Amino acid sequence: MFVNTVILGAGAAGMMCAAHAGGDCLVVDHAKSPGEKIRISGGGRSNFTNLDVIPENYLSQNPHFCKSALARYSQWDFISLVDRHGIAWHEKTLGQLFCDGSAKQIVAMLVEELTQAGAQLWLKTSVENLRYEGGHYQLTLLRDGSPQRVSCANLVLATGGKSIPKMGATGLAYDIARQFDLPLIDTRPGLVPFTFPEGRFTALAGTALPARLSNSRANFDEALLFTHRGLSGPAVLQLSSYWHEGEAITVNLIPQTDLFTLLRDQRQAQGRRALTTEIARHLPGRLVDFLTAEFAITGRLADQSDAALQALCHALQSWQLTPGGSEGYRTAEVTLGGIDTDALSSKTMQAKSQPGLFAIGEAVDVTGWLGGYNFQWAWASGHAAGQAIAAGNAAGNATGA
Ligand SMILES: Cc1cc2nc3c(=O)[nH]c(=O)nc-3n(C[C@H](O)[C@H](O)[C@H](O)COP(=O)(O)OP(=O)(O)OC[C@H]3O[C@@H](n4cnc5c(N)ncnc54)[C@H](O)[C@@H]3O)c2cc1C
């Protein structure tokens, strides 16, 4: 069988690409259902985009690469698509948009879009073999156990990253990239909780508070959550994408306050108050108990010298912690690194050195912050490749090729 385009991966980017690739397109996925990560995203309501998308929300060896695709398919384009399908949504926080109902509505919308565009969807289908011969990609697929030979002019790699292997994530896009000599940037888990030696934060498990987490590369003011394994919550997930094994992070537990001035004023006004009582006005009780032991906090406010108060402020606002590691691909929301953007056109997502080969979505070395940015990259890069393929079809038809 010959089709113009085979898209490997019926996830966010692959389905978006199929919706724009102009028909004669086959989308292949080894899963039973398309868009599984969309379905479970945002606690089942999918944080499908963000009102404020700028290139600075993305990590990549080439921070400029994402600009073209994001500019040509913006959050507003996706919002109008969602609106056209009558899917109700709301802003939760920090510009993050979620479905009022279910993330399944987004999956159904994309399936409808690709079907209307004339694309076929083969689920429970794996790639057994792939060759490039005579200007075409020759694939041997195993569909529901039976082998199928398919050749195509365009092959789109949209199988995502390595995150959550239990959900069917594989390194297929990277393997095919290697097969065609496309360079790869080392991959590592992103948007992932930090782990600490067993027992370090057990007493605090479940405690959450607003905090500022930082290192030399980035800082985030969002919620921090202590867990049995270590640290989680949005602030941690965000910083994890900027963290490397063995590095320390800085935790500011009381970020919005000039704590030293406040404590000095309170020493004057409430000198008999226990220091722990004063701190408990700013932090959850269980955390105060923990910190009291951690930093040997004792005495009344009146007993504290300026130097002692400064040391306490430093402990609470510049707490240095070195994670033992991260929870890894098992729970990471994304994979950092991937197919080197140097090998791709930022306009079309096509490989510069290999005709008809495209890479989109998380497989590419572009990774967004938490907050709907990763889906927006999947939509935008899928749209860019789809449009380029459709334009190629139109040009081919016009010249009778
Ligand atoms: C728990 C969780 C929650 C998330 N929540 C959000 C969120 O709310 N907002 C946000 O912006 N981002 C979120 N993300 C990130 C987002 O899901 C991804 O960035 C996005 O799905 C990437 O799109 P993609 O199309 O590149 O890859 P995917 O959506 O992962 O799609 C890849 C597809 O390829 C298929 N595939 C993989 N290997 C093979 C193979 N060997 N053969 C055939 N098919 C294969 C998979 O089955 C899958 O259908 C979340 C991720 C996780 C894990």
The ligand as a Tripos MOL2 file, in Angstrom:
@<TRIPOS>MOLECULE
LIG
   53    58     1     0     0
SMALL
NO_CHARGES

@<TRIPOS>ATOM
      1 C1          0.9110   12.5240   33.4740 C.3       1 LIG1
      2 C2          1.1710   13.5880   32.4500 C.ar      1 LIG1
      3 C3          0.4260   14.7550   32.4830 C.ar      1 LIG1
      4 C4          0.6880   15.7540   31.5380 C.ar      1 LIG1
      5 N1         -0.0750   16.8780   31.5910 N.ar      1 LIG1
      6 C5          0.1490   17.8640   30.7010 C.ar      1 LIG1
      7 C6         -0.6720   19.0140   30.6860 C.ar      1 LIG1
      8 O1         -1.6700   19.1010   31.4190 O.2       1 LIG1
      9 N2         -0.3630   20.0020   29.7940 N.ar      1 LIG1
     10 C7          0.7000   19.9140   28.9220 C.ar      1 LIG1
     11 O2          0.9230   20.8400   28.1400 O.2       1 LIG1
     12 N3          1.4620   18.8090   28.8960 N.ar      1 LIG1
     13 C8          1.2090   17.7900   29.7500 C.ar      1 LIG1
     14 N4          1.9720   16.6610   29.7110 N.ar      1 LIG1
     15 C9          3.0190   16.5520   28.6710 C.3       1 LIG1
     16 C10         2.3380   16.1680   27.3350 C.3       1 LIG1
     17 O3          1.5010   15.0480   27.5560 O.3       1 LIG1
     18 C11         3.3670   15.8220   26.2690 C.3       1 LIG1
     19 O4          4.3410   16.8400   26.1800 O.3       1 LIG1
     20 C12         2.6900   15.6530   24.9100 C.3       1 LIG1
     21 O5          1.7350   14.6090   24.9920 O.3       1 LIG1
     22 C13         3.7090   15.3260   23.8250 C.3       1 LIG1
     23 O6          3.0190   15.0890   22.6310 O.3       1 LIG1
     24 P1          3.6190   14.0870   21.5580 P.3       1 LIG1
     25 O7          2.5660   13.9360   20.5260 O.co2     1 LIG1
     26 O8          4.9730   14.5150   21.1560 O.co2     1 LIG1
     27 O9          3.8110   12.7140   22.3360 O.3       1 LIG1
     28 P2          2.6840   11.8010   22.9990 P.3       1 LIG1
     29 O10         1.4670   12.5680   23.2660 O.co2     1 LIG1
     30 O11         3.3900   11.0990   24.1040 O.co2     1 LIG1
     31 O12         2.3180   10.7440   21.8410 O.3       1 LIG1
     32 C14         3.2140    9.7780   21.3870 C.3       1 LIG1
     33 C15         2.4030    8.6460   20.8100 C.3       1 LIG1
     34 O13         3.3210    7.7310   20.2010 O.3       1 LIG1
     35 C16         2.9630    6.4010   20.5440 C.3       1 LIG1
     36 N5          4.1670    5.5820   20.5050 N.ar      1 LIG1
     37 C17         5.2580    5.6370   21.3080 C.ar      1 LIG1
     38 N6          6.1540    4.6980   20.9450 N.ar      1 LIG1
     39 C18         5.6170    4.0340   19.8910 C.ar      1 LIG1
     40 C19         6.0630    2.9500   19.0970 C.ar      1 LIG1
     41 N7          7.2700    2.3720   19.3210 N.pl3     1 LIG1
     42 N8          5.2650    2.4990   18.0980 N.ar      1 LIG1
     43 C20         4.0500    3.0920   17.8600 C.ar      1 LIG1
     44 N9          3.5580    4.1090   18.5900 N.ar      1 LIG1
     45 C21         4.3540    4.5870   19.5930 C.ar      1 LIG1
     46 C22         2.3720    6.5080   21.9290 C.3       1 LIG1
     47 O14         1.4910    5.4230   22.1860 O.3       1 LIG1
     48 C23         1.6420    7.8550   21.8610 C.3       1 LIG1
     49 O15         0.3030    7.7150   21.4550 O.3       1 LIG1
     50 C24         1.7270   15.6170   30.5960 C.ar      1 LIG1
     51 C25         2.4570   14.4370   30.5610 C.ar      1 LIG1
     52 C26         2.1900   13.4270   31.4700 C.ar      1 LIG1
     53 C27         3.0020   12.1710   31.3970 C.3       1 LIG1
@<TRIPOS>BOND
     1     1     2 1
     2     2     3 ar
     3     2    52 ar
     4     3     4 ar
     5     4     5 ar
     6     4    50 ar
     7     5     6 ar
     8     6     7 ar
     9     6    13 1
    10     7     8 2
    11     7     9 ar
    12     9    10 ar
    13    10    11 2
    14    10    12 ar
    15    12    13 ar
    16    13    14 ar
    17    14    15 1
    18    14    50 ar
    19    15    16 1
    20    16    17 1
    21    16    18 1
    22    18    19 1
    23    18    20 1
    24    20    21 1
    25    20    22 1
    26    22    23 1
    27    23    24 1
    28    24    25 2
    29    24    26 1
    30    24    27 1
    31    27    28 1
    32    28    29 2
    33    28    30 1
    34    28    31 1
    35    31    32 1
    36    32    33 1
    37    33    34 1
    38    33    48 1
    39    34    35 1
    40    35    36 1
    41    35    46 1
    42    36    37 ar
    43    36    45 ar
    44    37    38 ar
    45    38    39 ar
    46    39    40 ar
    47    39    45 ar
    48    40    41 1
    49    40    42 ar
    50    42    43 ar
    51    43    44 ar
    52    44    45 ar
    53    46    47 1
    54    46    48 1
    55    48    49 1
    56    50    51 ar
    57    51    52 ar
    58    52    53 1
@<TRIPOS>SUBSTRUCTURE
     1 LIG1         1 GROUP 0 **** ****
